[in-house]
Amino acid sequence: MTVSVRRAVAADAGELARLRHLSLTCPVTPWTKPRAVPTGPWVKECEEAIASLLRDPNKAAAFVVDAGAGRMAACAMGLLLPRLPGPDSGKPFNGDISTVATDPEFRRRGYARATVTALMDWMAACGCKRLSLASSPEGEPLYTSLGFSRDAPRMSWRVR
């Protein structure tokens, strides 16, 4: 079965923000009750940020599977992050896959795989050297099957 995937546009930002909110509810313990993630001003801010990013085709992209009537079944969104050339690569970007989500009623149909694969292909065509993402336990088998690994951990610092 072929899954129909399209590239999202700025007008899709509301649905993409809804799916981002949904992705943040992923449980800490696999296959248990979703976490409660409050709505609030951040959802509208997220929608505005997504719309702004998608207006520039050289900064970000989202690939989606539509569910009909202005609703999306699944999405994968990512950002191009500029990088300095090094001895191993002059490629201009790293890619950050920031959100992958499938509405619960559309899961187990290959939609996440289709949208992530489209996003990975776009990022590679844009000149990304490395793609990274944070995975829920449920998503890890998908990303492993697509070639992602934990062999290059990076340290991070969060501003408080």
DSSP file with accessible surface (Angstrom, degrees, kcal/mol):
  #  RESIDUE AA STRUCTURE BP1 BP2  ACC     N-H-->O    O-->H-N    N-H-->O    O-->H-N    TCO  KAPPA ALPHA  PHI   PSI    X-CA   Y-CA   Z-CA
    1    1 A M              0   0  187      0, 0.0     2,-0.4     0, 0.0     0, 0.0   0.000 360.0 360.0 360.0 131.8    0.0    0.0    0.0
    2    2 A T        -     0   0  139      2,-0.0     2,-0.5   112,-0.0   112,-0.0  -0.790 360.0-143.9 -94.0 133.1    1.3    3.4   -0.9
    3    3 A V        -     0   0   33     -2,-0.4     2,-0.7   107,-0.1   107,-0.0  -0.830  14.6-130.3 -97.4 131.0    0.8    6.2    1.5
    4    4 A S        +     0   0  103     -2,-0.5    62,-0.4    62,-0.1     2,-0.4  -0.721  32.5 179.2 -84.7 113.8    0.1    9.7    0.1
    5    5 A V        -     0   0   45     -2,-0.7     2,-0.3    60,-0.1    60,-0.2  -0.922   4.5-176.4-116.2 140.2    2.4   12.2    1.7
    6    6 A R  E     -A   64   0A  79     58,-2.3    58,-2.9    -2,-0.4     2,-0.4  -0.940  32.0-105.4-131.8 159.3    2.5   15.9    0.9
    7    7 A R  E     -A   63   0A  89     -2,-0.3    56,-0.3    56,-0.2     2,-0.1  -0.677  41.4-124.3 -82.1 132.1    4.7   18.8    2.0
    8    8 A A        -     0   0    5     54,-3.3    54,-0.3    -2,-0.4     2,-0.2  -0.350  20.4-151.3 -74.4 157.2    2.9   21.1    4.5
    9    9 A V    >   -     0   0   84     52,-0.1     3,-2.4    -2,-0.1     4,-0.2  -0.749  36.5 -92.2-120.7 171.1    2.4   24.8    3.9
   10   10 A A  G >  S+     0   0   24      1,-0.3     3,-2.0    -2,-0.2     4,-0.2   0.836 121.7  65.2 -56.0 -33.7    2.1   27.7    6.4
   11   11 A A  G 3  S+     0   0   94      1,-0.3     3,-0.4     2,-0.1    -1,-0.3   0.685  94.2  62.1 -65.0 -14.7   -1.7   27.4    6.3
   12   12 A D  G <> S+     0   0   28     -3,-2.4     4,-2.3     1,-0.2     3,-0.4   0.421  71.9 104.5 -86.4   0.5   -1.3   23.9    7.9
   13   13 A A  H <> S+     0   0    3     -3,-2.0     4,-2.6     1,-0.2     5,-0.2   0.830  72.5  57.0 -58.6 -35.6    0.2   25.3   11.0
   14   14 A G  H  > S+     0   0   27     -3,-0.4     4,-1.9     1,-0.2    -1,-0.2   0.942 111.4  41.8 -62.3 -46.1   -2.9   24.9   13.2
   15   15 A E  H  > S+     0   0   37     -3,-0.4     4,-2.5    -4,-0.2    -1,-0.2   0.880 113.5  53.4 -68.7 -36.7   -3.1   21.2   12.6
   16   16 A L  H  X S+     0   0    0     -4,-2.3     4,-2.3     2,-0.2    -2,-0.2   0.906 108.4  49.9 -65.6 -37.6    0.7   20.8   12.9
   17   17 A A  H  X S+     0   0    1     -4,-2.6     4,-2.5    -5,-0.2    -1,-0.2   0.902 109.3  52.6 -65.9 -38.8    0.5   22.5   16.3
   18   18 A R  H  X S+     0   0   75     -4,-1.9     4,-2.3    -5,-0.2    -2,-0.2   0.946 111.3  45.8 -61.0 -44.4   -2.3   20.1   17.3
   19   19 A L  H  X S+     0   0    0     -4,-2.5     4,-2.5     2,-0.2    -2,-0.2   0.866 109.9  54.4 -69.5 -33.0   -0.2   17.1   16.3
   20   20 A R  H  X S+     0   0   73     -4,-2.3     4,-1.6     2,-0.2    -1,-0.2   0.941 108.3  49.3 -63.1 -45.6    2.9   18.6   18.1
   21   21 A H  H  X S+     0   0   39     -4,-2.5     4,-0.5     1,-0.2     3,-0.4   0.941 111.0  50.8 -56.9 -45.2    0.8   18.9   21.3
   22   22 A L  H >< S+     0   0   31     -4,-2.3     3,-1.5     1,-0.2    -2,-0.2   0.908 106.0  55.1 -59.2 -42.0   -0.3   15.3   20.8
   23   23 A S  H >< S+     0   0   28     -4,-2.5     3,-1.3     1,-0.3    -1,-0.2   0.830 101.0  59.1 -63.2 -31.1    3.3   14.1   20.4
   24   24 A L  H 3< S+     0   0   55     -4,-1.6    -1,-0.3    -3,-0.4    -2,-0.2   0.624  92.7  68.2 -74.3 -11.0    4.2   15.7   23.7
   25   25 A T  T <<  +     0   0   22     -3,-1.5    10,-2.8    -4,-0.5    -1,-0.3   0.451  67.9 132.3 -85.8   0.8    1.7   13.4   25.5
   26   26 A C    <   -     0   0   37     -3,-1.3     7,-0.1     8,-0.2    -3,-0.0  -0.274  63.7-111.6 -54.5 131.3    3.7   10.3   24.7
   27   27 A P        -     0   0   14      0, 0.0   111,-0.2     0, 0.0     4,-0.1  -0.287   7.4-134.0 -69.1 151.6    4.0    8.3   28.0
   28   28 A V  S    S+     0   0  109      1,-0.1    -2,-0.1     2,-0.1    -3,-0.0   0.893 100.1  54.5 -68.3 -40.7    7.2    7.9   29.8
   29   29 A T  S >  S-     0   0   86      4,-0.2     3,-1.1     1,-0.1    -1,-0.1  -0.848 107.4-103.9 -95.2 124.9    6.6    4.2   30.2
   30   30 A P  T 3  S+     0   0   56      0, 0.0     3,-0.1     0, 0.0    -2,-0.1  -0.132  94.3   3.6 -53.9 140.1    5.9    2.6   26.9
   31   31 A W  T 3  S+     0   0  189      1,-0.2     2,-0.2    -4,-0.1    -3,-0.0   0.754 102.0 116.3  60.9  31.9    2.3    1.7   25.9
   32   32 A T  S <  S-     0   0   72     -3,-1.1    -1,-0.2     1,-0.2     3,-0.1  -0.543  77.3 -49.4-113.0-172.3    0.7    3.2   29.0
   33   33 A K        -     0   0  180     -2,-0.2    -4,-0.2     1,-0.1    -1,-0.2  -0.300  68.1-104.5 -60.6 135.6   -1.7    6.1   29.5
   34   34 A P        -     0   0   79      0, 0.0    -8,-0.2     0, 0.0     2,-0.1  -0.214  37.4-105.3 -59.7 150.1   -0.6    9.3   27.7
   35   35 A R        -     0   0  117    -10,-2.8     2,-0.6    -3,-0.1   -11,-0.0  -0.468  32.1-112.0 -71.9 149.7    0.8   12.1   29.8
   36   36 A A        -     0   0  103     -2,-0.1    -1,-0.1   -12,-0.0     0, 0.0  -0.738  36.2-177.0 -83.0 119.9   -1.3   15.1   30.5
   37   37 A V        -     0   0   34     -2,-0.6   -12,-0.1   -16,-0.0   -13,-0.0  -0.980  23.4-129.0-119.6 116.4    0.2   18.1   28.6
   38   38 A P        -     0   0   97      0, 0.0     2,-0.1     0, 0.0    -2,-0.0  -0.270  11.8-136.0 -66.7 148.5   -1.7   21.4   29.3
   39   39 A T        +     0   0  106      3,-0.1     3,-0.1     2,-0.0     0, 0.0  -0.366  46.1 123.1 -84.9 179.6   -2.9   23.6   26.5
   40   40 A G  S >> S-     0   0   33     -2,-0.1     3,-1.7     1,-0.1     4,-0.8  -0.961  76.2 -37.7 154.3-167.7   -2.4   27.3   26.8
   41   41 A P  H 3> S+     0   0  103      0, 0.0     4,-2.4     0, 0.0     5,-0.2   0.789 121.3  71.8 -58.4 -26.0   -0.7   30.2   25.1
   42   42 A W  H 3> S+     0   0   74      1,-0.2     4,-2.7     2,-0.2     5,-0.2   0.832  91.2  58.1 -61.7 -30.5    2.2   28.0   24.0
   43   43 A V  H <> S+     0   0   32     -3,-1.7     4,-2.5     2,-0.2    -1,-0.2   0.942 109.2  43.0 -66.5 -45.2    0.0   26.1   21.5
   44   44 A K  H  X S+     0   0  109     -4,-0.8     4,-2.5     2,-0.2    -2,-0.2   0.910 114.4  51.4 -65.1 -40.7   -0.9   29.4   19.6
   45   45 A E  H  X S+     0   0  120     -4,-2.4     4,-2.5     2,-0.2    -2,-0.2   0.902 110.0  50.2 -61.5 -40.1    2.8   30.5   19.9
   46   46 A C  H  X S+     0   0   19     -4,-2.7     4,-2.9    -5,-0.2     5,-0.2   0.931 109.1  51.0 -63.7 -44.8    3.8   27.1   18.4
   47   47 A E  H  X S+     0   0   60     -4,-2.5     4,-2.6     1,-0.2    -2,-0.2   0.927 111.7  47.3 -58.2 -45.7    1.3   27.5   15.6
   48   48 A E  H  X S+     0   0  110     -4,-2.5     4,-2.3     1,-0.2    -1,-0.2   0.904 112.5  49.4 -64.4 -40.2    2.7   31.0   14.8
   49   49 A A  H  X S+     0   0   52     -4,-2.5     4,-2.6     2,-0.2    -2,-0.2   0.918 111.4  49.0 -65.7 -42.8    6.3   29.7   14.9
   50   50 A I  H  X S+     0   0   14     -4,-2.9     4,-2.7     2,-0.2     5,-0.2   0.941 111.0  49.9 -62.1 -46.3    5.5   26.7   12.6
   51   51 A A  H  X S+     0   0   10     -4,-2.6     4,-1.1    -5,-0.2    -2,-0.2   0.929 111.9  48.7 -58.5 -44.0    3.7   29.0   10.1
   52   52 A S  H  < S+     0   0   70     -4,-2.3     3,-0.5     1,-0.2     4,-0.5   0.924 112.6  47.4 -62.9 -45.3    6.7   31.4   10.1
   53   53 A L  H >< S+     0   0   55     -4,-2.6     3,-1.4     1,-0.2     7,-0.5   0.906 109.5  53.0 -63.4 -41.4    9.2   28.6    9.6
   54   54 A L  H 3< S+     0   0   23     -4,-2.7   -44,-0.2     1,-0.3    -1,-0.2   0.702  95.7  68.7 -72.6 -15.8    7.2   27.0    6.8
   55   55 A R  T 3< S+     0   0  169     -4,-1.1    -1,-0.3    -3,-0.5    -2,-0.2   0.707  96.3  59.8 -71.7 -19.8    7.1   30.3    4.9
   56   56 A D  S X> S-     0   0   53     -3,-1.4     3,-1.9    -4,-0.5     4,-1.1  -0.905  71.8-164.6-109.9 103.7   10.8   29.9    4.3
   57   57 A P  T 34 S+     0   0   68      0, 0.0    -1,-0.1     0, 0.0    -3,-0.1   0.573  85.8  60.6 -67.4  -4.9   11.4   26.6    2.4
   58   58 A N  T 34 S+     0   0  115      1,-0.1     3,-0.1    -5,-0.1    -4,-0.1   0.294 104.9  45.9-103.2   7.7   15.1   26.7    3.3
   59   59 A K  T <4 S-     0   0  111     -3,-1.9    21,-3.0     1,-0.4     2,-0.3   0.696 117.9  -4.9-114.0 -37.9   14.7   26.6    7.1
   60   60 A A  E  <  - B   0  79A   4     -4,-1.1    -1,-0.4    -7,-0.5     2,-0.3  -0.975  50.9-164.9-155.7 163.1   12.1   23.9    7.8
   61   61 A A  E     - B   0  78A   1     17,-2.1    17,-2.7    -2,-0.3     2,-0.4  -0.984   4.0-162.0-152.0 153.9    9.7   21.4    6.3
   62   62 A A  E     - B   0  77A   0     -2,-0.3   -54,-3.3   -54,-0.3     2,-0.4  -0.994   7.2-159.1-135.1 138.5    6.8   19.3    7.5
   63   63 A F  E     -AB   7  76A  24     13,-2.5    13,-1.9    -2,-0.4     2,-0.3  -0.961  19.7-175.5-117.7 138.3    5.5   16.3    5.6
   64   64 A V  E     -AB   6  75A   0    -58,-2.9   -58,-2.3    -2,-0.4     2,-0.5  -0.907  30.3-141.2-135.8 158.4    1.9   15.1    6.3
   65   65 A V  E     - B   0  74A   7      9,-2.0     8,-2.8    -2,-0.3     9,-1.5  -0.993  34.8-134.4-114.5 122.5   -0.7   12.5    5.6
   66   66 A D  E     - B   0  72A  77     -2,-0.5     6,-0.3   -62,-0.4   -62,-0.1  -0.514  17.6-166.6 -79.2 148.8   -4.1   14.1    5.4
   67   67 A A  E     -     0   0A  35      4,-3.2     5,-0.2     1,-0.3    -1,-0.1   0.322  51.8-102.8-111.4   1.7   -7.2   12.6    7.1
   68   68 A G  E >  S+ B   0  71A  42      3,-0.8     3,-1.4     0, 0.0    -1,-0.3  -0.004  93.9  55.0  94.9 157.7   -9.7   14.7    5.2
   69   69 A A  T 3  S-     0   0  113      1,-0.3     3,-0.1    -3,-0.1     0, 0.0   0.862 131.7 -52.0  50.9  46.1  -11.7   17.8    6.0
   70   70 A G  T 3  S+     0   0   74      1,-0.2     2,-0.4   -55,-0.0    -1,-0.3   0.680 111.8 119.5  71.2  17.3   -8.8   20.0    7.1
   71   71 A R  E <   -B   68   0A  77     -3,-1.4    -4,-3.2   -56,-0.0    -3,-0.8  -0.898  53.3-141.8-118.1 146.1   -7.4   17.3    9.5
   72   72 A M  E     -B   66   0A   2     -2,-0.4    -6,-0.3    -6,-0.3     3,-0.1  -0.856   8.8-163.8-108.0 143.3   -4.1   15.5    9.4
   73   73 A A  E    S-     0   0A   0     -8,-2.8    30,-2.9    -2,-0.4     2,-0.3   0.807  75.8  -6.5 -87.8 -34.7   -3.5   11.9   10.3
   74   74 A A  E     -BC  65 102A   0     -9,-1.5    -9,-2.0    28,-0.3     2,-0.3  -0.991  59.8-173.8-158.7 158.6    0.2   12.2   10.8
   75   75 A C  E     -BC  64 101A   0     26,-2.5    26,-2.2    -2,-0.3     2,-0.3  -0.988  14.1-160.8-153.0 158.9    3.2   14.5   10.4
   76   76 A A  E     -BC  63 100A   0    -13,-1.9   -13,-2.5    -2,-0.3     2,-0.4  -0.961  19.6-172.8-139.0 125.2    7.0   14.8   10.6
   77   77 A M  E     +BC  62  99A  13     22,-3.0    22,-1.5    -2,-0.3    21,-1.5  -0.939   6.3 173.7-120.4 144.9    8.5   18.3   11.0
   78   78 A G  E     -BC  61  97A   2    -17,-2.7   -17,-2.1    -2,-0.4     2,-0.4  -0.985  20.1-140.1-150.4 159.8   12.2   19.2   10.9
   79   79 A L  E     -BC  60  96A  48     17,-2.7    17,-2.5    -2,-0.3     2,-0.5  -0.914  17.6-130.0-118.9 144.3   14.5   22.1   10.9
   80   80 A L  E     - C   0  95A  14    -21,-3.0    15,-0.2    -2,-0.4    13,-0.0  -0.835  23.8-160.1 -90.5 126.4   17.7   22.8    9.0
   81   81 A L  E     - C   0  94A  74     13,-3.4    13,-2.5    -2,-0.5   -22,-0.0  -0.938  17.8-125.2-111.6 116.4   20.5   23.8   11.4
   82   82 A P  E     - C   0  93A 113      0, 0.0     2,-0.3     0, 0.0    11,-0.2  -0.248  32.4-172.6 -57.8 145.7   23.5   25.7    9.8
   83   83 A R        -     0   0   59      9,-2.1     3,-0.1     7,-0.1     0, 0.0  -0.975  24.9-112.1-139.2 154.1   26.8   24.1   10.6
   84   84 A L        -     0   0  152     -2,-0.3     7,-0.1     1,-0.1     9,-0.0  -0.638  41.2-104.7 -82.6 142.4   30.4   25.0   10.0
   85   85 A P        -     0   0   96      0, 0.0     5,-0.2     0, 0.0    -1,-0.1  -0.283  42.1-174.8 -62.8 151.7   32.4   22.9    7.5
   86   86 A G  B >   -E   89   0B  34      3,-2.7     3,-0.7     5,-0.1     5,-0.1  -0.816  43.1 -86.5-137.1-179.4   34.9   20.5    9.0
   87   87 A P  T 3  S+     0   0  136      0, 0.0     3,-0.1     0, 0.0    -1,-0.0   0.779 125.3  46.3 -65.9 -23.9   37.6   18.2    7.7
   88   88 A D  T 3  S+     0   0  144      1,-0.3     2,-0.3     2,-0.0     0, 0.0   0.627 124.3   9.7 -92.6 -15.8   35.1   15.3    7.2
   89   89 A S  B <   -E   86   0B  17     -3,-0.7    -3,-2.7     1,-0.1    -1,-0.3  -0.922  37.9-164.3-165.8 138.4   32.3   17.3    5.5
   90   90 A G        +     0   0   59     -2,-0.3    -7,-0.1    -5,-0.2    -1,-0.1   0.188  50.2 137.5-101.3  10.6   31.5   20.6    3.9
   91   91 A K        -     0   0  101      1,-0.1    38,-0.1    -7,-0.1    37,-0.1  -0.349  52.8-138.8 -60.9 140.2   27.8   19.9    4.1
   92   92 A P        +     0   0   62      0, 0.0    -9,-2.1     0, 0.0     2,-0.3   0.625  68.8  39.5 -81.7 -13.4   26.0   23.1    5.2
   93   93 A F  E     -Cd  82 128A  48     34,-1.6    36,-2.9   -11,-0.2    37,-0.4  -0.941  49.4-154.3-137.6 156.1   23.4   21.7    7.6
   94   94 A N  E     -C   81   0A  29    -13,-2.5   -13,-3.4    -2,-0.3     2,-0.4  -0.858  33.4-132.1-109.6 157.4   22.5   19.3   10.3
   95   95 A G  E     -Cd  80 131A   0     35,-3.3    37,-2.2    -2,-0.3     2,-0.5  -0.911  13.2-160.7-115.7 140.4   18.9   18.3   10.6
   96   96 A D  E     -Cd  79 132A  46    -17,-2.5   -17,-2.7    -2,-0.4     2,-0.9  -0.976   9.0-152.8-118.6 116.0   16.7   18.3   13.7
   97   97 A I  E     +Cd  78 133A   6     35,-3.0    37,-0.5    -2,-0.5   -19,-0.3  -0.804  21.6 176.1 -86.2 109.0   13.5   16.2   13.5
   98   98 A S  E     +     0   0A  43    -21,-1.5     2,-0.3    -2,-0.9   -20,-0.2   0.745  56.0  19.2 -93.7 -25.9   11.5   18.1   16.0
   99   99 A T  E     +C   77   0A   4    -22,-1.5   -22,-3.0     2,-0.0     2,-0.4  -0.969  48.2 171.7-149.9 131.7    8.1   16.4   15.9
  100  100 A V  E     +C   76   0A  27     -2,-0.3     2,-0.3   -24,-0.2   -24,-0.2  -0.987  23.2 160.6-132.5 126.1    6.7   13.1   14.6
  101  101 A A  E     -C   75   0A   7    -26,-2.2   -26,-2.5    -2,-0.4     2,-0.4  -0.995  24.8-167.4-149.5 144.2    3.1   12.4   15.5
  102  102 A T  E     -C   74   0A  16     -2,-0.3   -28,-0.3   -28,-0.2     5,-0.1  -1.000  34.5-115.7-129.3 128.1    0.2   10.2   14.4
  103  103 A D    >   -     0   0   13    -30,-2.9     3,-2.5    -2,-0.4     4,-0.3  -0.374  33.6-116.9 -57.5 136.3   -3.3   10.8   15.5
  104  104 A P  G >  S+     0   0   70      0, 0.0     3,-1.4     0, 0.0    -1,-0.1   0.834 111.9  57.4 -51.5 -36.4   -4.3    7.7   17.6
  105  105 A E  G 3  S+     0   0  113      1,-0.3    -2,-0.1   -32,-0.0   -32,-0.1   0.635 109.6  46.6 -73.5  -7.5   -7.1    6.6   15.3
  106  106 A F  G <  S+     0   0   25     -3,-2.5     3,-0.5   -33,-0.2     5,-0.3   0.240  85.2 124.1-115.0  11.9   -4.6    6.4   12.3
  107  107 A R    <   +     0   0  120     -3,-1.4   -33,-0.0    -4,-0.3    -4,-0.0  -0.269  59.3  34.1 -74.7 161.0   -1.8    4.5   14.0
  108  108 A R  S    S+     0   0  225      1,-0.1    -1,-0.2    -2,-0.0    -2,-0.0   0.768  88.0 102.1  68.7  31.0   -0.2    1.3   12.7
  109  109 A R  S    S-     0   0  118     -3,-0.5    -2,-0.1  -106,-0.0    -1,-0.1   0.291  97.9-103.3-121.1   3.3   -0.8    2.2    9.0
  110  110 A G  S  > S+     0   0   39      3,-0.0     4,-2.2  -107,-0.0     5,-0.2   0.568  82.6 127.6  86.1   9.6    2.8    3.3    8.1
  111  111 A Y  H  > S+     0   0   36     -5,-0.3     4,-2.5     2,-0.2     5,-0.2   0.902  71.8  48.8 -69.0 -41.9    2.0    7.0    8.2
  112  112 A A  H  > S+     0   0   22      2,-0.2     4,-2.9     1,-0.2     5,-0.3   0.944 112.4  49.5 -62.8 -45.1    4.9    7.9   10.6
  113  113 A R  H  > S+     0   0  109      1,-0.2     4,-2.5     2,-0.2     5,-0.2   0.929 112.1  48.8 -58.3 -44.3    7.3    5.9    8.5
  114  114 A A  H  X S+     0   0   23     -4,-2.2     4,-2.1     2,-0.2    -1,-0.2   0.922 114.9  42.9 -64.6 -44.0    6.1    7.6    5.3
  115  115 A T  H  X S+     0   0    0     -4,-2.5     4,-2.3     2,-0.2    -2,-0.2   0.912 115.6  48.0 -72.2 -39.7    6.3   11.1    6.7
  116  116 A V  H  X S+     0   0    0     -4,-2.9     4,-3.1    -5,-0.2     5,-0.2   0.924 111.4  51.0 -65.9 -41.6    9.7   10.6    8.4
  117  117 A T  H  X S+     0   0   47     -4,-2.5     4,-2.6    -5,-0.3    -2,-0.2   0.928 110.2  49.2 -62.0 -42.6   11.1    9.1    5.3
  118  118 A A  H  X S+     0   0   24     -4,-2.1     4,-2.2    -5,-0.2    -1,-0.2   0.920 113.1  47.6 -61.6 -42.1    9.9   12.0    3.2
  119  119 A L  H  X S+     0   0    0     -4,-2.3     4,-2.8     2,-0.2    -2,-0.2   0.924 111.1  50.4 -65.5 -43.5   11.5   14.4    5.7
  120  120 A M  H  X S+     0   0   38     -4,-3.1     4,-2.6     1,-0.2     5,-0.2   0.921 110.6  49.7 -60.5 -43.3   14.8   12.5    5.8
  121  121 A D  H  X S+     0   0  105     -4,-2.6     4,-2.4    -5,-0.2    -1,-0.2   0.914 111.9  48.3 -61.8 -42.7   14.9   12.6    1.9
  122  122 A W  H  X S+     0   0   33     -4,-2.2     4,-1.7     2,-0.2    -2,-0.2   0.934 112.0  48.8 -63.5 -45.3   14.3   16.3    1.9
  123  123 A M  H  X>S+     0   0    0     -4,-2.8     5,-1.8     1,-0.2     4,-0.5   0.912 111.5  49.2 -62.9 -41.3   16.9   17.0    4.6
  124  124 A A  H ><5S+     0   0   62     -4,-2.6     3,-1.3     1,-0.2    -1,-0.2   0.926 110.1  51.0 -63.4 -42.5   19.5   14.9    2.7
  125  125 A A  H 3<5S+     0   0   89     -4,-2.4    -1,-0.2     1,-0.3    -2,-0.2   0.809 105.6  57.3 -65.2 -27.8   18.7   16.7   -0.5
  126  126 A C  H 3<5S-     0   0   37     -4,-1.7    -1,-0.3    -5,-0.2    -2,-0.2   0.576 126.8 -98.0 -78.5 -10.9   19.2   20.0    1.3
  127  127 A G  T <<5 +     0   0   12     -3,-1.3   -34,-1.6    -4,-0.5     2,-0.3   0.766  60.5 167.6 101.4  29.8   22.7   19.0    2.3
  128  128 A C  E   < -d   93   0A  14     -5,-1.8   -34,-0.3   -36,-0.2    -1,-0.2  -0.581  21.7-168.3 -77.0 138.1   22.4   17.7    5.8
  129  129 A K  E    S+     0   0A  79    -36,-2.9     2,-0.3     1,-0.3   -35,-0.2   0.812  74.9  13.9 -87.4 -39.4   25.4   15.8    7.3
  130  130 A R  E     -     0   0A 106    -37,-0.4   -35,-3.3     2,-0.0     2,-0.4  -0.997  62.2-154.7-141.3 142.6   23.6   14.4   10.3
  131  131 A L  E     -d   95   0A  39     -2,-0.3     2,-0.3   -37,-0.2   -35,-0.2  -0.936  17.8-176.0-114.8 141.1   19.9   14.1   11.4
  132  132 A S  E     +d   96   0A  50    -37,-2.2   -35,-3.0    -2,-0.4     2,-0.3  -0.940   7.8 165.5-134.7 159.0   19.0   13.9   15.1
  133  133 A L  E     -d   97   0A  43     -2,-0.3     2,-0.5   -37,-0.2   -35,-0.1  -0.974  34.7-119.0-160.8 161.8   15.8   13.5   17.0
  134  134 A A        -     0   0   99    -37,-0.5     2,-0.4    -2,-0.3    -2,-0.0  -0.951  37.9-155.1-106.1 131.5   14.5   12.7   20.5
  135  135 A S        -     0   0   32     -2,-0.5    -2,-0.0     2,-0.0     5,-0.0  -0.860  14.2-135.6-114.5 144.4   12.5    9.5   20.5
  136  136 A S     >  -     0   0   34     -2,-0.4     4,-1.4     1,-0.1     3,-0.4  -0.485  39.8-106.2 -77.6 161.1    9.7    8.1   22.7
  137  137 A P  T  4 S+     0   0   54      0, 0.0     3,-0.3     0, 0.0    -1,-0.1   0.897 122.3  53.7 -57.5 -36.5   10.2    4.4   23.6
  138  138 A E  T  4 S+     0   0   34   -111,-0.2     4,-0.4     1,-0.2    -3,-0.0   0.837 110.1  47.0 -66.8 -32.6    7.4    3.6   21.2
  139  139 A G  T >> S+     0   0   13     -3,-0.4     4,-2.0     1,-0.2     3,-0.6   0.705  88.6  85.7 -82.6 -19.2    9.0    5.4   18.3
  140  140 A E  H 3X S+     0   0   68     -4,-1.4     4,-2.8    -3,-0.3     5,-0.3   0.874  85.0  54.0 -56.4 -42.3   12.5    4.0   18.8
  141  141 A P  H 3> S+     0   0   88      0, 0.0     4,-2.3     0, 0.0    -1,-0.2   0.907 109.0  50.5 -60.2 -37.8   12.0    0.8   16.7
  142  142 A L  H <> S+     0   0   29     -3,-0.6     4,-1.2    -4,-0.4    -2,-0.2   0.961 112.9  44.5 -61.1 -50.5   10.8    2.9   13.8
  143  143 A Y  H  <>S+     0   0   22     -4,-2.0     5,-2.5     1,-0.2     3,-0.3   0.897 112.0  52.5 -66.5 -36.5   13.8    5.2   13.9
  144  144 A T  H ><5S+     0   0   83     -4,-2.8     3,-1.8     1,-0.2    -1,-0.2   0.929 107.3  52.6 -62.1 -43.0   16.2    2.3   14.4
  145  145 A S  H 3<5S+     0   0   67     -4,-2.3    -1,-0.2     1,-0.3    -2,-0.2   0.769 106.7  54.3 -65.7 -22.9   14.7    0.6   11.3
  146  146 A L  T 3<5S-     0   0   37     -4,-1.2    -1,-0.3    -3,-0.3    -2,-0.2   0.394 129.3 -95.0 -90.1   0.9   15.3    3.8    9.4
  147  147 A G  T < 5S+     0   0   63     -3,-1.8    -3,-0.2     1,-0.3    -2,-0.1   0.438  76.9 139.9 104.8   0.1   19.0    3.8   10.3
  148  148 A F      < +     0   0   35     -5,-2.5    -1,-0.3    -6,-0.2     2,-0.3  -0.486  26.5 179.5 -73.7 148.6   19.1    6.0   13.4
  149  149 A S        -     0   0   76     -2,-0.1     3,-0.3     3,-0.0    -5,-0.0  -0.945  39.5-128.3-144.1 167.0   21.4    4.9   16.2
  150  150 A R  S    S+     0   0  175     -2,-0.3    -2,-0.0     1,-0.2    -1,-0.0   0.052  75.4 111.4-100.9  24.1   22.5    6.0   19.7
  151  151 A D  S    S+     0   0  130      1,-0.2    -1,-0.2     2,-0.0    -3,-0.0   0.524  74.8  46.6 -81.4  -3.0   26.2    5.7   18.8
  152  152 A A  S    S-     0   0   60     -3,-0.3    -1,-0.2     2,-0.0    -3,-0.0  -0.487  75.3-175.2-135.2  65.7   27.0    9.4   18.9
  153  153 A P        -     0   0  118      0, 0.0     2,-0.4     0, 0.0    -3,-0.0  -0.322   9.3-153.4 -64.9 147.7   25.4   10.8   22.1
  154  154 A R        -     0   0  179      0, 0.0     2,-0.2     0, 0.0    -2,-0.0  -0.915  11.5-125.9-119.2 147.3   25.7   14.6   22.5
  155  155 A M        -     0   0  189     -2,-0.4     2,-0.3     2,-0.0     0, 0.0  -0.592  29.9-171.6 -85.6 152.3   25.7   16.5   25.8
  156  156 A S        -     0   0  125     -2,-0.2     2,-0.4     2,-0.0     0, 0.0  -0.962  15.8-150.9-142.1 161.5   23.3   19.3   26.2
  157  157 A W        -     0   0  209     -2,-0.3     2,-0.5     2,-0.0    -2,-0.0  -0.999  11.0-149.4-133.4 133.9   22.6   22.1   28.7
  158  158 A R        -     0   0  197     -2,-0.4     2,-0.2     0, 0.0    -2,-0.0  -0.922  18.0-127.8-109.0 126.3   19.1   23.5   29.4
  159  159 A V              0   0  109     -2,-0.5    -2,-0.0     1,-0.1     0, 0.0  -0.482 360.0 360.0 -68.4 134.6   18.8   27.1   30.4
  160  160 A R              0   0  258     -2,-0.2    -1,-0.1     0, 0.0     0, 0.0  -0.747 360.0 360.0-105.5 360.0   16.8   27.5   33.6
